[in-house]
Amino acid sequence: MSIAESSASVEVSELTPEEAAAVFDRIVRSALNLSGEQFLADLDAGMFDDVEPDAHPGLLDVLMALPLVR
């Protein structure tokens, strides 16, 4: 049986902007020990412009979650 033939159902629910911000904040706190708000302020101030994401554990996870709030 192929995936196309399966009868599995998938549900999608959209996050409100507040829920998305809360999820982003949890990701940032667990990955970088910063608040989501502080990370965004640092990002806007250019603190991560010359930073290689792979060189800082957790940064890539946060950058991948950025579309939740931007």
N, C-alpha and C positions, 0 to 999 in steps of 0.2 A: 504494500500500500504506500503510495506517495503522499507527501504532505498535502498536495492539492486534493487528494481523495479522502483525507481524514475529515472527521466531523467535529474536530475540536473547535471550540468557540473562544474568541478573544474579546475581552471587554476593554474599552479605553475610556478613561475619565480624565477630563482636563482639570488642571490645578487652577485655583484662583490665583491672582497675583500675590495675595498674602500667603497662601500655601506654598507657592513656588519660592517666595523669599525665605520662608521658614526651612524648606528643604535645602536651599542653597546655604543658609546659615549653618545648618547641621553639618553639611559636607565640608565647609570651610573650617569650622571649629574642630572637626575630627581630623582633618588633613593637615591644617596649618596652625591650629591653636589660636586662631583669630576669629573675630566676628565677621559675618558676611559683609556688614557695613564697613568695617575697618579695611577688609581686603579690597573692596571696591574703591574706597578712598585712596588706598596705596596704589592700586592699579591706575587710577586716573591721574595720580601724581607722578606716574612714570617709574615707580619703584621696581617694576618687573619688566621694563623695556629691554634690558640687556641680559635678562636671566634665561638660562637654558632650562626649560621645564623639567627635563630628565635629571638635571643636577640637584633638584630640590624635591625630595620625596613628598608626595601629596599635591604638588602644584599642578601637575597635569590633570589630576582628578578634578581640581577646582576649576581649571580652565575649561574642561569639558562640560562642567555644570553651569558655566557662565550664561548660556542661552536661557536658563531659567529666569534670570533677572534682567537680561539685556536683550 
